[in-house]
C-alpha cells in the first residue's frame, strides 16, 4: 500500500456497478489513513492527485491505475468513436448492438487483467464504495478457497427441477440465501460476506437464475432446448445429483494407465495411477467415488449415466502393481522408493522404463508424455522429443 511521506493518505480501489455497461467498473481513490486504518475518501486518484499527495506507486498499483483510466466514460467514448465522432454519452454509444458487443469485450478483457493483478496483492479494494463511510468497514478480501459447484436435477411428470449450489470446502451454499454479487462472468469472480471468490468450471452468469430463488423449473417441452443451451457443457466438468430419471449404472473398470507427474512438493517425478472406465477416468489419488452425466435421445427422454468405482477390481490392479515393485504413498501416487526426498528427479521414470515390457498388458498401459513432450525410450538416458528437436535433460 503506498503512503505519502507523512503517512496520512493511501491509495485504494473500488469496483462499482455501472448499469449502462452492465459491469463492475474499477476506480481509484486517495483515502485518509491513520495508524494503518483506512478512513474517508479524499479525492479520486489520478496522475495529478497522486503527485499532489506525493504517493509513490509500485508497478502493480500503477497497472491498476492505468486500467481504471482506460475504463472511465471519457476514455471509452474517445476510444470508440462512431464515424469519427464522439458519442455524447455511454448510453448512446452502446445503444447500437454491434458497438455494445465490442465495448463489452474491451471492458471484460480489462477487468480480467484487473482481477488477475489485484487478487495477487494486498492492495485495498471495496465493492460499491460509499464515500460517506470509512473505507476499512467496506474493504473486501480475496479468499484462497475456490468454490466448487454442484448441480441437482429432479424429474416430475411435467417438469425438470434444476438447482445449483456451491461448496466452500465442506459448507454447501445456495446463492439465493446469501448476498452474492457476480463481479465478472469469465473467469468467474463473485463476492459475498466481505470476501471475493472464484468458481471452478462455470462462469459467473450461471449463478444468475439462483440469486433470487433456489431452483429453476423447466417445463418438459423446453427441457431439451434448456439442456443444450445451459447445461450440456457444464455437466462434463461439474458433479451432479439426479432423481426421477432412468438410470444406467456402469461399474466396469477396463484397466489403468500409469503416467509420470511432477510432484511440486518433492520436486521429483512420481507416478500417477488412473483407472479407466467406460465414460470417465478416476485418479487413484482422488476420493471421488462416482461420476454422473445426463443425456437425452431423439424422443427427448433423459437418462442418467452413473459410473461407480469398482473397489474390488481397482484393489486387484493395485496388488498386481505392488508385485512389480510399485509403492503406494499416502497421497495415492506411486514410487519405486519410499524415500522420495533422496531419489533423483527422474528415478521413477527410468525404473518404469526398465520394467515397462513386463507390466504392459491389456489392462495396464503407460503414458510416456510429460505435458506436450514425449519421453524417448530408445536411449540410455531420459530425453524429451519435441517437434523436429531432441533435447536431453540434465
C-alpha positions as CSV (number, residue, x, y, z in Angstrom):
1,X,0.0,0.0,0.0
2,X,1.6,3.3,-1.0
3,X,1.7,6.1,1.6
4,X,2.7,9.7,1.4
5,X,5.7,10.8,3.3
6,X,3.6,12.0,6.3
7,X,1.7,8.7,6.1
8,X,-1.7,10.3,6.3
9,X,-3.0,9.1,2.9
10,X,-3.2,5.8,1.0
11,X,-4.3,4.6,-2.4
12,X,-7.3,2.3,-2.6
13,X,-9.5,0.8,-5.3
14,X,-13.3,0.3,-5.7
15,X,-15.5,-1.7,-8.0
16,X,-18.9,-0.1,-8.5
17,X,-21.7,-1.4,-10.7
18,X,-22.3,0.6,-13.9
19,X,-25.8,-0.2,-15.2
20,X,-25.1,1.2,-18.7
21,X,-22.0,-1.0,-19.2
22,X,-23.6,-3.8,-17.1
23,X,-20.3,-4.4,-15.4
24,X,-18.4,-3.6,-12.2
25,X,-16.0,-0.7,-13.2
26,X,-12.9,0.0,-11.1
27,X,-12.0,3.4,-9.8
28,X,-9.1,4.6,-7.6
29,X,-9.3,6.9,-4.6
30,X,-7.0,8.5,-2.1
31,X,-8.2,8.0,1.4
32,X,-7.2,9.2,4.8
33,X,-5.0,6.8,6.8
34,X,-4.3,6.8,10.5
35,X,-2.2,4.1,12.3
36,X,-2.8,1.7,9.4
37,X,-6.6,2.2,9.4
38,X,-8.2,3.4,6.1
39,X,-10.7,6.2,6.7
40,X,-12.6,8.6,4.5
41,X,-12.1,9.1,0.8
42,X,-10.4,12.5,0.0
43,X,-10.1,12.6,-3.8
44,X,-10.3,10.5,-6.9
45,X,-6.8,9.1,-7.7
46,X,-5.2,10.1,-11.0
47,X,-1.8,11.2,-12.1
48,X,-2.4,14.8,-10.9
49,X,-3.7,13.9,-7.4
50,X,-1.1,11.1,-6.9
51,X,1.6,13.7,-7.4
52,X,-0.2,16.3,-5.3
53,X,-0.2,13.9,-2.3
54,X,3.3,12.6,-3.1
55,X,2.3,9.0,-3.2
56,X,4.8,6.5,-4.6
57,X,3.2,3.6,-6.6
58,X,4.7,0.2,-7.1
59,X,4.2,-1.4,-10.6
60,X,1.0,-3.3,-9.6
61,X,-0.7,-0.1,-8.4
62,X,0.4,1.7,-11.5
63,X,-1.0,-1.1,-13.7
64,X,-4.3,-1.0,-11.8
65,X,-4.5,2.8,-12.1
66,X,-3.9,2.6,-15.8
67,X,-6.8,0.1,-16.2
68,X,-9.1,2.5,-14.2
69,X,-8.1,5.3,-16.6
70,X,-9.0,3.2,-19.6
71,X,-12.4,2.4,-18.2
72,X,-13.6,5.9,-17.5
73,X,-16.5,7.1,-19.5
74,X,-14.4,9.7,-21.2
75,X,-11.7,7.2,-22.3
76,X,-14.3,4.7,-23.7
77,X,-16.1,7.4,-25.6
78,X,-12.8,8.6,-27.0
79,X,-11.7,5.1,-28.0
80,X,-14.9,4.1,-29.7
81,X,-15.9,7.0,-31.9
82,X,-18.8,6.5,-34.3
83,X,-18.0,7.8,-37.7
84,X,-15.1,9.7,-36.2
85,X,-17.5,11.5,-33.8
86,X,-17.6,11.0,-30.1
87,X,-20.9,9.9,-28.7
88,X,-22.5,12.3,-26.2
89,X,-22.8,9.5,-23.6
90,X,-22.1,5.9,-22.9
91,X,-25.8,5.2,-23.1
92,X,-25.9,6.4,-26.7
93,X,-22.7,4.6,-27.6
94,X,-23.9,1.2,-26.5
95,X,-27.4,1.6,-27.9
96,X,-26.2,0.0,-31.1
97,X,-25.9,-3.8,-30.6
98,X,-22.6,-4.2,-32.6
99,X,-20.9,-1.4,-30.8
100,X,-22.2,-2.6,-27.4
101,X,-20.6,-6.1,-28.1
102,X,-17.2,-4.5,-28.9
103,X,-17.3,-2.3,-25.9
104,X,-18.3,-5.2,-23.6
105,X,-15.5,-7.3,-24.9
106,X,-13.0,-4.5,-24.1
107,X,-14.4,-3.9,-20.6
108,X,-14.4,-7.6,-19.8
109,X,-10.8,-8.0,-21.1
110,X,-9.7,-5.1,-19.0
111,X,-11.5,-6.4,-15.9
112,X,-9.9,-9.8,-16.3
113,X,-6.5,-8.1,-16.1
114,X,-7.6,-6.0,-13.1
115,X,-8.6,-9.1,-11.2
116,X,-5.5,-11.0,-12.1
117,X,-3.3,-8.3,-10.8
118,X,-5.2,-7.2,-7.6
119,X,-6.0,-10.8,-6.5
120,X,-2.3,-11.5,-6.2
121,X,-1.6,-8.5,-4.0
122,X,-2.8,-6.9,-0.7
123,X,-3.9,-3.7,-2.4
124,X,-7.1,-2.4,-0.6
125,X,-10.4,-2.9,-2.5
126,X,-14.0,-2.2,-1.8
127,X,-17.3,-3.1,-3.7
128,X,-19.8,-0.2,-4.4
129,X,-17.9,2.2,-2.1
130,X,-20.0,4.6,-0.1
131,X,-17.7,7.6,0.2
132,X,-19.6,8.9,3.2
133,X,-18.4,6.0,5.3
134,X,-14.9,4.9,6.3
135,X,-13.1,2.6,3.8
136,X,-12.0,-0.1,6.2
137,X,-15.5,-1.1,7.1
138,X,-16.2,-1.7,3.4
139,X,-13.0,-3.4,2.4
140,X,-13.2,-6.8,0.9
141,X,-10.5,-9.5,0.7
142,X,-9.7,-12.3,-1.7
143,X,-10.2,-15.8,-0.4
144,X,-7.8,-18.6,-1.1
145,X,-10.7,-21.0,-1.4
146,X,-12.0,-21.9,-4.9
147,X,-15.8,-22.6,-4.7
148,X,-16.9,-25.9,-6.2
149,X,-20.2,-26.0,-8.0
150,X,-22.7,-28.9,-7.8
151,X,-25.9,-29.4,-9.9
152,X,-29.1,-31.2,-8.8
153,X,-31.8,-32.4,-11.1
154,X,-35.1,-33.9,-10.2
155,X,-37.8,-35.0,-12.7
156,X,-41.6,-34.8,-12.3
157,X,-44.2,-35.7,-14.9
158,X,-44.5,-32.1,-16.0
159,X,-41.1,-30.5,-15.3
160,X,-37.4,-30.8,-14.6
161,X,-36.3,-29.0,-11.5
162,X,-32.7,-27.7,-11.6
163,X,-30.7,-26.5,-8.6
164,X,-27.2,-25.1,-8.3
165,X,-25.2,-24.9,-5.1
166,X,-21.6,-24.0,-4.3
167,X,-19.2,-25.7,-1.8
168,X,-16.9,-23.6,0.3
169,X,-14.8,-26.6,1.5
170,X,-17.4,-28.7,3.2
171,X,-20.1,-26.0,3.5
172,X,-22.8,-26.0,0.9
173,X,-24.1,-22.6,-0.2
174,X,-27.2,-21.7,-2.0
175,X,-26.7,-18.3,-3.7
176,X,-30.2,-17.0,-3.0
177,X,-29.6,-17.4,0.7
178,X,-26.6,-15.0,0.6
179,X,-25.9,-11.6,-0.8
180,X,-23.9,-13.0,-3.8
181,X,-22.7,-10.5,-6.4
182,X,-21.3,-11.5,-9.8
183,X,-18.3,-9.3,-10.3
184,X,-17.0,-10.9,-13.6
185,X,-18.5,-13.6,-15.8
186,X,-15.4,-15.2,-17.2
187,X,-13.3,-16.0,-15.4
188,X,-15.8,-16.1,-12.7
189,X,-15.3,-13.7,-9.7
190,X,-18.1,-13.4,-7.1
191,X,-18.3,-11.8,-3.7
192,X,-20.3,-12.4,-0.6
193,X,-19.8,-11.6,3.1
194,X,-16.8,-9.4,2.5
195,X,-14.7,-11.9,0.5
196,X,-14.1,-12.4,-3.2
197,X,-14.0,-15.9,-4.6
198,X,-13.5,-17.6,-8.0
199,X,-15.6,-20.6,-9.0
200,X,-14.3,-23.8,-10.7
201,X,-15.6,-24.9,-14.1
202,X,-18.5,-22.5,-14.6
203,X,-18.8,-18.8,-15.5
204,X,-20.3,-16.3,-13.2
205,X,-23.5,-15.8,-15.2
206,X,-24.6,-19.4,-14.5
207,X,-25.4,-18.2,-11.0
208,X,-27.9,-15.5,-12.2
209,X,-31.1,-17.6,-12.0
210,X,-30.2,-18.7,-8.5
211,X,-29.5,-15.3,-6.9
212,X,-33.2,-14.9,-6.1
213,X,-34.5,-18.5,-5.9
214,X,-33.4,-21.9,-5.0
215,X,-34.4,-23.7,-8.1
216,X,-35.3,-23.3,-11.8
217,X,-38.4,-25.2,-13.0
218,X,-38.1,-26.2,-16.7
219,X,-41.3,-27.4,-18.4
220,X,-40.7,-30.7,-20.2
221,X,-41.5,-29.1,-23.6
222,X,-38.5,-26.7,-23.1
223,X,-36.2,-29.2,-21.3
224,X,-34.1,-30.3,-24.3
225,X,-33.5,-26.7,-25.5
226,X,-32.6,-25.6,-22.0
227,X,-30.3,-28.6,-21.6
228,X,-28.4,-28.0,-24.8
229,X,-28.1,-24.2,-24.2
230,X,-27.2,-24.1,-20.5
231,X,-26.4,-27.5,-19.1
232,X,-24.8,-29.8,-21.6
233,X,-21.2,-28.4,-21.4
234,X,-21.4,-27.7,-17.7
235,X,-22.1,-31.3,-16.6
236,X,-19.0,-32.6,-18.3
237,X,-17.0,-31.0,-15.5
238,X,-19.4,-30.4,-12.6
239,X,-20.7,-33.2,-10.3
240,X,-24.4,-33.7,-10.3
241,X,-27.2,-35.4,-8.4
242,X,-30.3,-36.6,-10.2
243,X,-33.7,-38.0,-9.1
244,X,-36.6,-39.4,-11.1
245,X,-34.7,-40.3,-14.3
246,X,-33.9,-43.6,-16.0
247,X,-30.5,-44.6,-14.6
248,X,-27.8,-46.6,-16.3
249,X,-25.1,-47.7,-13.9
250,X,-21.7,-48.9,-15.0
251,X,-19.0,-50.3,-12.7
252,X,-16.8,-51.9,-15.4
253,X,-13.1,-50.9,-14.7
254,X,-11.4,-51.5,-18.1
255,X,-7.9,-51.2,-16.7
256,X,-5.5,-48.4,-15.9
257,X,-2.8,-46.1,-17.2
258,X,0.4,-45.1,-15.4
259,X,1.8,-41.7,-16.2
260,X,4.7,-39.6,-14.7
261,X,3.8,-36.4,-13.0
262,X,6.0,-33.8,-11.4
263,X,5.3,-33.6,-7.6
264,X,5.8,-30.0,-6.7
265,X,6.4,-30.7,-3.0
266,X,9.1,-33.2,-3.5
267,X,10.4,-31.8,-6.8
268,X,10.7,-35.3,-8.4
269,X,8.6,-37.2,-10.8
270,X,6.2,-39.6,-9.2
271,X,3.7,-41.9,-11.0
272,X,0.0,-41.3,-11.2
273,X,-2.3,-44.2,-11.5
274,X,-5.5,-43.5,-13.4
275,X,-8.3,-46.1,-13.6
276,X,-10.2,-46.3,-16.9
277,X,-14.0,-46.7,-17.1
278,X,-16.4,-46.6,-20.0
279,X,-17.1,-42.9,-20.0
280,X,-14.7,-41.4,-17.5
281,X,-11.5,-41.9,-15.5
282,X,-10.7,-41.8,-11.8
283,X,-7.2,-41.0,-10.4
284,X,-6.0,-43.2,-7.6
285,X,-5.2,-40.0,-5.7
286,X,-8.8,-38.7,-5.7
287,X,-11.6,-39.5,-3.2
288,X,-14.4,-39.2,-5.8
289,X,-16.4,-42.5,-6.0
290,X,-18.8,-41.9,-8.8
291,X,-19.3,-39.8,-12.0
292,X,-22.7,-38.8,-13.3
293,X,-23.7,-37.4,-16.6
294,X,-27.1,-36.6,-18.2
295,X,-28.1,-37.2,-21.8
296,X,-31.3,-37.3,-23.9
297,X,-32.3,-39.2,-27.0
298,X,-34.3,-38.4,-30.1
299,X,-37.5,-38.9,-28.2
300,X,-36.4,-36.2,-25.7
301,X,-36.1,-38.8,-23.0
302,X,-33.4,-38.0,-20.4
303,X,-31.1,-40.7,-19.0
304,X,-28.7,-40.5,-16.1
305,X,-25.4,-42.3,-16.8
306,X,-23.8,-43.2,-13.5
307,X,-20.3,-44.7,-13.2
308,X,-19.4,-46.1,-9.8
309,X,-15.9,-47.1,-9.0
310,X,-15.3,-50.8,-8.7
311,X,-13.2,-51.0,-5.5
312,X,-12.7,-54.8,-5.8
313,X,-11.2,-54.5,-9.4
314,X,-9.1,-51.4,-8.5
315,X,-7.6,-53.2,-5.5
316,X,-6.8,-56.2,-7.7
317,X,-4.9,-53.9,-10.1
318,X,-3.1,-52.3,-7.2
319,X,-1.9,-55.7,-5.9
320,X,-0.7,-56.6,-9.4
321,X,1.4,-53.3,-9.5
322,X,2.7,-53.9,-6.0
323,X,4.1,-57.3,-7.2
324,X,6.2,-55.4,-9.8
325,X,7.7,-53.2,-7.0
326,X,5.4,-50.2,-7.1
327,X,4.9,-48.5,-3.7
328,X,1.7,-46.6,-3.0
329,X,2.1,-43.4,-1.0
330,X,-0.5,-42.0,1.4
331,X,-1.5,-39.3,-1.2
332,X,-2.2,-42.1,-3.8
333,X,0.8,-41.5,-6.0
334,X,3.3,-44.3,-6.9
335,X,7.0,-44.6,-6.5
336,X,9.7,-47.2,-6.5
337,X,11.5,-45.9,-3.4
338,X,9.7,-44.8,-0.2
339,X,12.4,-42.2,0.5
340,X,11.3,-39.7,-2.2
341,X,13.3,-36.9,-0.6
342,X,16.6,-38.6,-1.7
343,X,15.9,-40.0,-5.1
344,X,16.9,-38.5,-8.4
345,X,14.2,-36.3,-10.2
346,X,13.8,-39.0,-12.9
347,X,14.4,-42.1,-10.8
348,X,10.8,-43.3,-11.1
349,X,10.6,-42.7,-14.8
350,X,13.9,-44.6,-15.5
351,X,12.8,-47.5,-13.3
352,X,9.4,-47.6,-15.0
353,X,11.1,-47.7,-18.4
354,X,13.2,-50.7,-17.3
355,X,10.2,-52.8,-16.5
356,X,7.7,-51.4,-18.9
357,X,7.7,-54.5,-21.2
358,X,6.9,-56.7,-18.2
359,X,3.9,-54.8,-16.9
360,X,2.2,-53.6,-20.1
361,X,-0.8,-55.7,-20.8
362,X,-4.4,-55.4,-22.0
363,X,-5.4,-53.8,-18.7
364,X,-2.2,-51.8,-17.8
365,X,-0.7,-49.2,-20.1
366,X,1.8,-46.4,-19.7
367,X,1.6,-42.8,-20.9
368,X,5.1,-41.5,-21.6
369,X,4.2,-37.9,-22.2
370,X,5.2,-35.0,-20.0
371,X,2.9,-32.2,-20.9
372,X,3.4,-31.6,-24.7
373,X,6.7,-33.5,-24.7
374,X,7.2,-37.3,-25.1
375,X,9.9,-39.4,-23.5
376,X,12.3,-41.0,-25.8
377,X,12.6,-44.7,-24.7
378,X,15.3,-45.7,-27.1
379,X,18.2,-44.1,-25.3
380,X,20.0,-45.0,-22.0
381,X,19.2,-41.5,-20.6
382,X,15.9,-39.8,-20.4
383,X,15.2,-37.5,-23.4
384,X,12.2,-35.5,-24.4
385,X,11.2,-35.4,-28.0
386,X,10.0,-32.0,-29.4
387,X,8.7,-31.5,-32.9
388,X,11.9,-31.8,-35.0
389,X,14.1,-31.2,-32.0
390,X,15.6,-33.6,-29.5
391,X,16.8,-32.2,-26.2
392,X,18.5,-34.2,-23.5
393,X,17.5,-33.4,-19.9
394,X,20.3,-33.0,-17.3
